Amino acid sequence: MRNPTWKQLFILLGIATALAALLIWDQTDRPVTTEIVVEPAVMVTPIETTTTTVDLSWMNTTTTKPVPVASVVPTNVDAFFECIRWRESRGNYGAVNSTGTFMGAYQFYQGGWDTFAARIGRHDLVGVKPNHAVPADQDAVALAAYNELGAKPWNGACQ
């Protein structure tokens, strides 16, 4: 099953809000004093965008497009990432494996790190060793890998 997009989550949240509004009115159209709290089933991280200029000089034009740098994180993914961090590096964001090939809390190799950093518009992280990136950046790149490939980069562990 695919993870829902942020648009789908906002639509569901709108529907839930409308239903909650209907529930707080009794049959005589008088407000009921009971407070209803609707909690979403997922944590929503606000999506930030940045503008990237793409050089298309060979076409005699340039264009810009927003690039998402955050994503919707289902609550069960938090437990998944906690398990992966422990399995891969014992939670050490500065970890490097014995061959020096895999680095950081999620044990990225440089090529994979660069690929997913670029896909979320974090070109400032391309070329940075994963174990030198701050924990929030390592988490964001790991989330990008997870959103595209699921648990596959970590051999299907912690599902």
Buried (B, 14 or more C-beta within 10 A) or exposed (E): EEBBEBEEBBEBBEEBEEEEEEEEEEEEEEEEEEEEEEEEEBEBBEEEEEEEEEEEEEEEEEEEEEBBBBBBBEEEBEEBBEBBBEBBBEEEBBBBEEEEEBBBBBBBBBEBBBBBBBBBBBEEBEEBBBBEBEEEBBBBBBBBBBBEEEBEBBEEEBE
